[in-house]
């Protein structure tokens, strides 16, 4: 299992195929307990304190804690919630001066599971931020796939 991410014109497109149903993948993207379990890695950062109001207009947020104890935050608002096929929300991270971008997850059934397609837009001319975030999405999707496939 390997995630791919491309950045073109400030738009990130990342994808992974996971051996699980779209319903199972959607659950891992929308459950605070599951997000805290898989989003992050020892030695890099761990996420905690997830809050989720899963409805259009609802807010979400989390705290990322680095190995040295430093903390950063990210949050946003749900724009579209269409279980189990699509989830769209804004993304406002403290490490990028709370610049707002948009993340869209499309979940497509495949013969062996689910293809997760992430489209992250709104970077404009901030190519460095987009490139770093693209690398981040590769890691995040691999963490998601490992969590679900290992049960």
LOVEX-169758 format. One record per atom (N, C-alpha, C): x, y, z. Coordinates in steps of 0.05 Angstrom, whole numbers, padded with zeros to 5 digits, always signed. Atoms other than C-alpha are relative to their C-alpha. Layout:
<nodes>
XYZ
...
</nodes>
This chain:
<nodes>
+00017-00023+00000
+00000+00000+00000
+00018+00025+00000
-00016-00024+00002
+00029+00066-00021
-00018+00023-00009
+00015-00023+00008
-00001+00135-00025
+00016+00016-00021
-00012-00018+00020
+00013+00182-00083
-00010+00028+00004
+00009-00028-00002
+00010+00258-00082
+00014+00016-00022
-00010-00018+00020
+00018+00308-00139
-00009+00028+00007
+00007-00028-00004
+00020+00383-00133
+00004+00014-00026
-00001-00014+00026
+00003+00423-00195
-00016+00025+00003
+00014-00026-00001
-00014+00497-00195
-00013+00005+00027
+00011-00005-00026
-00025+00498-00120
-00023-00019+00008
+00021+00019-00006
-00074+00439-00122
+00014-00027+00006
-00010+00026-00008
-00056+00375-00085
-00020-00022-00007
+00017+00023+00005
-00084+00309-00110
+00016-00024+00011
-00012+00023-00013
-00068+00249-00066
-00019-00024-00001
+00018+00023+00000
-00095+00178-00068
+00014-00024+00011
-00009+00026-00010
-00090+00109-00038
-00023-00019-00003
+00020+00021+00001
-00127+00044-00045
+00002-00016+00026
+00001+00014-00026
-00148+00011+00020
-00019-00024-00002
+00016+00024+00001
-00174-00060+00028
-00021+00000+00022
+00022-00003-00019
-00238-00040+00064
-00023+00013-00015
+00023-00012+00013
-00308-00017+00047
+00000+00030+00003
+00001-00029-00002
-00324+00056+00034
-00012+00008+00027
+00011-00007-00026
-00366+00056+00098
+00021-00001+00022
-00021+00003-00020
-00307+00032+00139
+00020+00023-00002
-00018-00023+00003
-00261+00085+00110
-00012+00026+00009
+00014-00024-00008
-00312+00140+00119
-00001+00003+00030
+00001-00001-00029
-00319+00121+00192
+00027+00009+00011
-00027-00008-00010
-00243+00128+00202
+00007+00029-00005
-00005-00028+00007
-00245+00197+00171
-00018+00019+00017
+00020-00017-00013
-00303+00221+00215
-00004-00006+00029
+00003+00007-00028
-00296+00188+00283
+00024+00012+00016
-00021-00013-00015
-00257+00229+00334
+00019-00020+00013
-00017+00020-00013
-00232+00167+00370
+00018-00014-00020
-00017+00013+00020
-00208+00134+00306
+00021+00019-00012
-00020-00020+00010
-00175+00198+00279
+00023+00002+00020
-00022-00002-00020
-00136+00204+00344
+00018-00025+00001
-00015+00025+00000
-00115+00131+00338
+00020-00002-00023
-00017+00004+00023
-00086+00136+00268
+00014+00024-00011
-00012-00024+00013
-00070+00208+00249
+00024+00009+00016
-00025-00008-00014
+00003+00217+00270
+00017-00025+00003
-00018+00022-00005
+00063+00175+00286
+00020+00008+00021
-00020-00005-00020
+00111+00168+00344
+00025+00010-00014
-00024-00012+00011
+00173+00210+00331
-00005+00022-00019
+00007-00022+00019
+00135+00258+00285
-00019+00019+00014
+00020-00014-00016
+00071+00282+00320
-00023-00019+00004
+00024+00014-00005
+00007+00254+00348
-00023+00020+00002
+00023-00018-00002
-00062+00285+00342
-00017-00008+00024
+00016+00004-00024
-00108+00292+00402
-00022+00021+00001
+00021-00019-00004
-00169+00329+00426
-00017+00006-00025
+00017-00004+00024
-00209+00318+00362
-00028+00008+00009
+00028-00007-00003
-00276+00353+00362
-00013+00000-00028
+00013+00003+00026
-00325+00338+00306
-00030+00006+00003
+00029-00005+00003
-00394+00367+00290
-00006-00006-00029
+00001+00010+00027
-00406+00325+00228
-00026+00007-00014
+00023-00010+00015
-00456+00366+00188
+00009+00025-00016
-00008-00024+00013
-00451+00421+00136
-00003+00024+00019
+00000-00023-00019
-00433+00484+00176
+00011-00007+00027
-00012+00009-00026
-00407+00442+00234
+00030+00004+00000
-00028-00005-00004
-00338+00455+00261
+00015-00026+00008
-00018+00022-00008
-00279+00407+00271
+00026+00012+00008
-00027-00009-00007
-00211+00415+00304
+00015-00023+00013
-00017+00018-00014
-00152+00378+00332
+00026+00014+00008
-00026-00010-00009
-00086+00390+00367
+00021-00021-00008
-00023+00017+00007
-00020+00361+00341
+00022+00005+00020
-00021-00002-00021
+00033+00347+00394
+00026-00013-00011
-00026+00010+00009
+00106+00340+00372
+00014-00014+00022
-00015+00015-00021
+00156+00295+00408
+00012+00018+00022
-00011-00018-00021
+00185+00357+00444
-00022+00013+00016
+00022-00011-00015
+00115+00374+00470
-00012+00025-00012
+00012-00024+00013
+00103+00434+00424
-00026-00008-00013
+00027+00005+00010
+00032+00440+00400
-00007+00019-00023
+00012-00016+00022
-00002+00464+00337
-00029-00009-00003
+00028+00006+00003
-00075+00465+00318
-00008+00002-00029
+00013-00002+00026
-00117+00455+00256
-00029-00005+00004
+00029+00003-00002
-00191+00462+00246
-00013+00011-00024
+00015-00011+00023
-00245+00483+00199
-00030-00005+00003
+00029+00003+00001
-00317+00476+00178
-00007-00020-00021
+00009+00019+00020
-00352+00420+00142
-00018+00015-00020
+00015-00013+00021
-00378+00443+00075
-00020-00020-00013
+00017+00021+00012
-00406+00376+00049
+00005-00025+00015
-00001+00025-00014
-00421+00312+00086
-00020-00019-00015
+00016+00019+00016
-00446+00256+00040
+00010-00028+00005
-00010+00027-00007
-00434+00189+00075
-00010-00021-00020
-00028+00002-00007
-00400+00146+00055
+00018+00008-00024
-00014-00005+00025
-00377+00176-00011
+00017+00026-00001
-00015-00026+00002
-00354+00248+00001
-00001+00015+00026
-00002-00017-00023
-00330+00294+00055
+00017+00024-00009
-00014-00025+00007
-00309+00367+00044
+00001+00018+00024
-00002-00019-00022
-00283+00415+00096
+00022+00020-00005
-00021-00020+00001
-00241+00477+00104
+00023-00010+00019
-00025+00008-00014
-00170+00470+00133
+00014+00026+00008
-00013-00024-00010
-00140+00525+00177
+00021-00007+00021
-00021+00008-00019
-00073+00505+00208
+00016+00023+00012
-00015-00021-00014
-00036+00546+00260
+00028+00003-00012
-00027-00002+00011
+00031+00529+00226
+00001+00014-00027
+00000-00015+00025
+00009+00565+00163
-00016+00026+00004
+00014-00025-00007
-00018+00628+00198
-00030-00002-00005
+00029+00005+00002
-00089+00598+00195
-00011+00006-00028
+00009-00004+00028
-00091+00607+00119
-00021-00022-00006
+00022+00019+00005
-00156+00574+00096
+00002-00013-00028
+00000+00016+00025
-00155+00519+00043
-00024-00019+00003
+00023+00019+00000
-00206+00465+00025
+00010-00028-00006
-00007+00029+00004
-00198+00389+00031
-00026-00014-00008
+00023+00017+00010
-00244+00342-00008
+00010-00029-00001
-00004+00029+00001
-00245+00267+00003
-00022-00012-00017
+00019+00016+00016
-00278+00224-00050
+00007-00029+00004
-00004+00029-00005
-00286+00150-00033
-00014-00015-00022
+00011+00015+00023
-00296+00103-00092
+00004-00030+00005
-00004+00029-00003
-00309+00028-00086
+00016-00011-00023
-00016+00014+00021
-00260-00016-00124
-00005-00030+00004
+00003+00029-00002
-00256-00091-00135
+00012-00011+00026
-00014+00010-00024
-00211-00098-00074
-00004+00018+00025
+00004-00018-00023
-00235-00042-00028
-00010+00027-00007
+00008-00028+00004
-00237+00033-00032
+00024+00017-00009
-00019-00020+00008
-00198+00086-00070
-00007+00026+00014
+00004-00025-00014
-00190+00148-00027
+00015+00021-00017
-00011-00022+00016
-00179+00211-00069
-00002+00025+00017
+00000-00026-00015
-00159+00275-00032
+00008+00022-00020
-00007-00024+00016
-00161+00341-00069
+00001+00024+00020
-00004-00022-00019
-00133+00399-00028
+00006+00025-00016
-00002-00024+00017
-00143+00468-00060
+00001+00025+00017
+00001-00026-00013
-00136+00541-00043
+00027+00011+00007
-00027-00010-00007
-00060+00550-00038
+00008+00024-00017
-00007-00022+00017
-00058+00600-00095
+00029-00001-00008
-00028+00000+00008
+00014+00621-00107
+00019-00009+00022
-00017+00009-00022
+00039+00591-00042
+00011-00028-00006
-00010+00026+00009
+00078+00535-00076
+00014-00016+00021
-00015+00014-00021
+00122+00518-00017
-00019-00013+00020
+00020+00011-00018
+00062+00509+00029
-00014-00024-00013
+00014+00021+00014
+00028+00466-00023
+00018-00025-00002
-00019+00023+00002
+00090+00422-00034
+00003-00015+00026
-00002+00013-00026
+00099+00409+00040
-00025-00014+00008
+00026+00013-00006
+00026+00394+00049
-00005-00025-00017
+00002+00024+00017
+00028+00346-00010
+00015-00024+00012
-00016+00021-00013
+00083+00306+00025
-00014-00010+00025
+00016+00008-00024
+00041+00307+00088
-00023-00018-00006
+00023+00017+00007
-00019+00278+00053
+00009-00029-00007
-00010+00028+00005
+00023+00218+00029
+00002-00015+00027
-00003+00013-00027
+00040+00203+00102
-00027-00006+00012
+00027+00003-00013
-00031+00214+00127
-00016-00022-00012
+00015+00022+00013
-00062+00168+00075
+00012-00027+00006
-00012+00025-00007
-00012+00114+00090
-00007-00008+00029
+00008+00005-00027
-00027+00120+00165
-00029-00010+00001
+00028+00009+00001
-00102+00114+00149
-00002-00029-00010
+00001+00026+00012
-00091+00053+00105
+00011-00022+00020
-00011+00019-00019
-00047+00018+00157
-00018-00005+00023
+00018+00002-00023
-00096+00032+00213
-00024-00018-00007
+00023+00015+00008
-00155+00004+00175
+00007-00029-00007
-00007+00027+00009
-00120-00056+00144
+00011-00018+00023
-00010+00016-00023
-00088-00077+00210
-00022-00005+00021
+00023+00004-00018
-00155-00073+00245
+00004+00012+00027
</nodes>
